[in-house]
Amino acid sequence: MSHEPLTQELPPHMRPEKSFQGLILALQRFWADKGCVILQPYDMEVGAGTFHPATTLRALGPKPWRAAYVQPSRRPKDGRYGENPNRFQHYYQFQVILKPNPPNLQELYLESLAAIGIDTRLHDIRFVEDDWESPTLGASGLGWECWCDGMEVSQFTYFQYVAGIECFPVSGELTYGLERLAMYLQGVDNGYELNFNGREGAEKVTYGDVFKQAEEEYSRHNFEHADTVMLKRHFEDAERECRMLLEAGTPDPKSNDQRHKMVLPAYDQCIKASHRFNLLDARGVISVPERQSYILRVRELAKACGAAWLETEAGGKAA
Amino acid sequence: MPELLLELFSEEIPARMQRKAADDLLRLVTDALVAAGLHYEGAKAFSTPRRLALTVTGIPAHSAPTREERKGPKVGAPEQAVQGFLRSAGLASLDEAKIQSDPKKGDFYVAVIEKHGRHTTDILAEAIPAIIRSFPWPKSMHWGSGRLHWVRPLQSILCTFGPETEDPEIVRFEVDGIASSNETRGHRFLAPDVFTVRRFEDYAEKLEKAKVVLDPERRKDIILHDARDRALALGLELVEDEGLLDEVAGLVEWPVVLTGTFEENFLEIPPEVIRATIRANQKCFVLRKPGTTDLANRFVLVSNIEARDGGVAIAAGNGRVIRARLSDAKFFYDTDRKETLESRLPKFEQIVFHEKLGTQAERIERIASLAAAIAPLVGADVAEAQEAARLAKLDLVTEMVGEFPELQGLMGRYYAAAEGKAPAVAAAIEEHYKPQGPGDRVPTIPVSIAVALADKLDTLTGFWTIDEKPTGSKDPFALRRAALGVIRIVLENGPRLRLKALSSRHATMLGRNDSVSNAIADELIAFFHDRLKVQLRDSGARHDLVDAVLAAGSEGAAQDDLLDIVRRVEALGAFLATDDGKNLLAGTRRAANILKAEEKGGERFDGAVDSALLVEPEEQALAAAISDALPAAEAAVANENYAGAMAALAGLRAPVDAFFEKVLVNADDAAVRVNRLRLLAAIRSATRAVADFSKIGG
């Protein structure tokens, strides 16, 4: 099908191909129109949009769910002190989750590309095999990298397992790499030169204006100064807290209400442990066998949270 | 005769799975037809990124009726047997069975099971859904709220059946809510509308109009020819790449070949790196200047659409991505060369090779020691072999190899050469991984040979010491490949190596005591013998002679000298192809069989032949021939003159034949008889100087 760009009625500075925020707004409008709950970013440090409980936990259980949100994602190891124009330790993902996936999810995805100004009669869109896996979340799915003229602009996944639990119904997950997409749309090769607010001249704010200093500072933190003794302690604290909360939220066998009472706070601790691990990894203090054991420990937390989620109302458990 | 058309239309199927899926579909459907008694004339399957299609021609419209008689129990048999018979034959009572009389066995029941012929459409409507539900995808998934598993969501099924002259009918069935129809769609972007089709010819034609080239071979052909033409037009040559061509043909339904450009200064990067970058990340081809290995700053991409602007935007977009990738590669290349390879060694102290085999640094030191031991045996300079072994793995921690693991070794070579290392050392860094598989070339430079052998023997000995040997189909550390690599390096270069001493010494380095090391080395040599047989079999040589040669009793014969074993096998094979060889083999077997029968009681006939008891001229002649041949054969073997050893044995053929013709072993005189049996034993032991003939197959 041919998707004509739908962006012409917008003022220039609001257009997705002219401004970074315009791109985010266009995607939000598009998916809001498709019935998604438009959420705000989760208020914790995560490595990817998938970690947001609106994806990880909501992908589990029988209840339908549609949500879209921007998620700032932190990958401490990807820091380059602001010197590499393509790699950041902090970047944005636009995340969409639809449970169950509608049968026309590919068409919806292509329509969303049209909505941000990508004309599929002019650009070569391809679905290239790429199976997704998150060892820390015990999650995996089948799908594709979506290419636009040879550039990977999104990840498209049908979740098969999350937190070690087989997904039914299956959620479709779309992840747009916003910086890359914006670079493509704006025709810039350097991420820091992205036009953030769509204005020109003195009013123009670039991505670099907003984030370059942060990239430099966080790179120093991630690679040189983060206190590894403290991080290890925090990892263990989070691990303990997660288990304690899951235990405390387990219903009394004599109670009438057999639902779990405290999954979300426990899952926060799982997220926390995961990020502490990522920081330790960036600091280079984790050996190869240790690395595997850390991943396994986070996965055990994720699995315990996933299993408990199914015992909650949102997870589909009746009172 | 009627034909079947089946299309399974889905979301994008991974390129690497398409070909096998088409083959599987063809096999499963035609097997089901044959199982239902339907024979067909021809079948062909096709695949694109979004569809598997199958046409089967010349299928009858009905299956033939069948009649089967099933024999039951005797009349008057116990009730249990009767009930079992009725159940298995599908009869309600014995009234439905016939009684047959047999003059010997008496009367018994017979069930006559008659099946009417069935409509082929009914058979297909039953078989195809079952095939879809259990299709052997290497990896499949479910989606939405459905329960069907497919490689990616299955969207529609087209299935028609009918004769050429009429409109075929739809074979009606439903799989997980998807009802079969006579409808499909064209290209995702160029012709997305639904259309109906009748039979295969009509289908392929309409697809072509809807911008889908159904046949993957034709897509490959179009891509290859257009790419060559494009290259030619630019005054360049396409760097052909069969694997990439296959993959790209599986990523498009309507191939459109375009070219793009990158900056000339990227050509400073090694060509292999440029190619790996462009191939792995962008699935594009590279071009070279005609008649050279120099790449041009151009690439060929295969688009899936005919774009409104003729592909300008697509080529520009791909060019931007390739430039970004090449910038990364150039950055890696420049960064990597800021430090020497050697300076990276300490990093390997932190990397565990295997928890029971220590760190990579320890492994590197072991390989270096072994390479130094092997070097003089293969004509390599010891210091160079040792240096190359110490450098060989160090590129594993470079940025470039981190990004493109397939460039391991090659980058080490570039970096070592840039540091001014000796050419043989730099070459050995690349070549020590070789041969990677049966099609890969074998290193020929002495330093490379030393390091390649050391690397493989370290791996083999190492995993043998911790008892991680390949079993059945499991060989996670690729030990069979390592052994085969050693065999090919030895056979193709001809060094004389005593593998047992080398691996036993190496096991000692791995901390095993002498007797354990010795035992490990023996086991490893047995493994080499097995792999040698496989290698000889695969190259069409007489692998069945390996055991015969290995069992030969001569003292000088080395069991761990692969080249020597193969030479003996070759000489024996050549001998056995002659008349003398064939007859001597037959005679020796005859002698061995007689001895086997006589030795059953435990008696042995290995004693010396008493010449005083030799009566007949033929037995005297044989005894004389043996006493000539045995020392001659032994001496020839000791000199590794295997053809000479065979010639010595050939001298036995006539006397052996004459002996069996004229002399009766079972003489009346017991002493003469024993003496003749000893003569037979002497034949056996004479041939054993070269090979144990009883181990020769065939």
Interface residues (C-beta under 8 A of the other chain):
Chain A: M1 S2 N84 N86 P100 N101 P102 P103 Q106 T120 R121 L122 H123 D124 I125 R126 F127 V128 E129 D131 G141 L142 G143 W144 C148 D149 G150 M151 Y158 Q160 F168 P169 V170 G172 Y184 D189 S287 V288 P289
Chain B: E11 E12 P14 A15 R16 P49 K139 S140 M141 H142 W143 G144 S145 V151 R152 P153 Q155 F189 P192 L251 Q282 K283 C284 L301 S303 N304 I305 A307 R308 D309 A313 I314 A316 G317 N318 R320 V321 I322 R323 A324 D328 F331 Q350 I351 V352 E355
